Amino acid sequence: MALIIACLPSALADRSIGAQAREKHSDIDIYKTSFTPMKNALSGLDEKTLIKMIVVRSTDKVVGLHMIGADAPEITQGMAVAIRAGATKAIFDSTIGIHPTAAEEFVTLREVLVLAK
């Protein structure tokens, strides 16, 4: 189930968030990026977007994602369908992003966030 926070910019978390994922799975990777979307950069806006994806390392299954930024509810609604269908990180990586939106970032995440234990 998705959680939508009504604010500007929009924020959305779908399925397991980091702490909940760690309770269920001992081997999670968290991918994260923060960036200024192109439409903001070109128009001089300094608003950034944050994207985070939670993956079970042993199965490569995506178990959750977060997004804070413009169009978060619409973008993550589509991502939620993939997660509910059991999509893996490899499937996200091999998918062409929804262009031209920040959704492209979900299919280009490459670096795992290192968390202190």
N, C-alpha and C positions, 0 to 999 in steps of 0.2 A: 504494500500500500504506500502511496506517495504522501509526503507531507509538503504542503505549499505554505510558505510564509508570505502574507500579504504586506509587501513593503516595496519601496523603490530604492535600489533595483530589486527585481524579483529574486527570490531565493527558493530553491526546491531541493528536497532530498528524497530519493526513492529507495525503498526497501531497507536493507540493513545499513545502519550508519557504522562508522569505524569501531566504536566500543562494542556495539552489539555484534558486529561481525567477528570480533576477537573472542567474544564469549562462545560463539558457535563453532569457530574454525581456528585452529592453532597456527595456520600458515596463510596469512593474508598479505597481499601487497596492496599498497595504496599509491595510485598514480595521481599526480596533482600538477596543475599549471595555473598561472595567473597571467593575464595579458590585457592589453588594450585592443578591443576589437577594431578592425580596419575602419569601419564607418565612424567610430568615435575619433580615431586618430586623424582621419581626413577632415573631420569637421571641427577639430580642435577641442573636443571633449576629453576630459582626463579620466572618465569612468572606466574602471577595469572590470574584468570578468574572472571569476574563479571557477575552476572545474576540478572535480575529484572523482576518481573511479576506484571501487574496492573490488579486488579480485582474489579468489581462493587460489593460491599458488599451485597446489597439487592437482587441481582439476581445470585450472584456467578459467573457471566460471566467474562471470561478473555477478556480484551479489548486491551491488548498490552503487549509486552515484549521487553527486551533489553538484549543483550549479548555482552561482549567484551572479546575476547579470541580466541584461536585456533579453527578453524572450525566453527566460528560463522555463516557465511553465509549458510553453508550446514545444520547445526543443526536448525537454526531458520526458514529455508524454510519449513521444516516439521512442525514446530510449527505453522507457519502462516496458513497452511491448517486447522489445528484444530481450530484456532481462527476464521477464516472465516466461519467455519461450526458451530460456536456458542458454542464451548467447555466451560465448567465451570471449576472452580478450582477443584471441586470434581472429574471431569473426569480426569484432569491431575493427581490428587492424586492417582487415582485408576489404573493408567497406568504404565506399566513396562517401564523404561527408555531405551533409545538406549545405549547399552552397548558394549564396554567400552569407552564411551566418556563423556564429560562434560554435555551432554544432560540429563544425569540421574538427574542432579540437578533440572531441571524444574519440575520433578515429586516428588521431596522430599522437596520443599519449605514449611516451616511451620510457620515461624515467620514473623509477619507483621512489616514493617518499620514504626516507629513513626515519623511523620513529624510535625514540628512547624507550626502553622497556621498564 
